[in-house]
Amino acid sequence: MDALRFPGPTRRAAMLGGSAAVLTAMAGCTSVGQAAAPPPGPDVTVLTAAVQSEASLIALYEAVLGAHKTLADRLKPLHDHHTQHLAVLQRHYVPGTKTGTATPAPQETVTAPASESGAIAALRSAERKAAAARADDVRRADPALSQLLACIGACEAGHAQALAGGAR
């Protein structure tokens, strides 16, 4: 019976050895190092600017709401729209790009104008500038982001109109 026995490694030993070789090769691939982060897409700067703009508008609204409590019923819904815009824009940011972040940089302290009419005028001006900036961003962004920016810009233009007309 000894003559029928194969003198090489058993099938079990071959399978274990093959598995060990595959695992070693896979471990070697991950220890080579991390791949460089992909270069930022063209939308990163557009998205970052839109996030900064929304954060600035929110800060202005909060300053005005803090200084002129009688305007709260009129301005709180507009403030809330910008909070929603900011949340949606931040969801579109893909972490890992080399430039920009979708987290707003610390804002300078915003001071509300002393009069209610001055505060409304400041908000209207800021809304107009933001709407114009979003229209410009639409030209530079990919189609999917352009749709979002166009919607936000239309909302900002509507805010500016509402603030002009005294709508409550």
C-alpha positions, 0 to 999 in steps of 0.5 A: 500500500505504501507504493500507492501513496503520493509522496508530495503534499496532501490536497489539504496542505496545497489548499492551505498554502494556496490560500495563504499565498492569496492572502499574503498577496492581497495584504501586500497590495494594501500596504503599498500606500494610499493613492493620491486624492483625485483632483477636485472637479470643476464643481468644487469651487462653485459648490463651495462659493454657494455654500459660503453665500448661503452661510452669509445670508443666514448670518445676515438674517440671524442678525436682523432677526436678533435686532428687529424681533418685530420682523420675525413673522416676515423673515423667519420663513426666508431664513428657514429656506436658506437653512434648507438650501445650505443643508442640500448644498452640503449634501452635494459636496464629496469629501476628499477633494483637495480644494475647498470644503462645504463647511463654511469658513468662520464668518465675520460678525454681521451687524444688522442695520439700525432701522427696520427699513435699512435691515429689509434693504440690506436683506433685499440687496444680499438676496439680489446679489446671491441670485445673480451669483447663482445664475453665474454659477449655473453656467459653470457647473455640471447639469445636475448641480446647475439645476439645484443652483438654478432653483436656489437662485430662483428662490433668492430672486423671489425673496428679493421681490418679496422683500421689495413688495412688503409681502408678509 
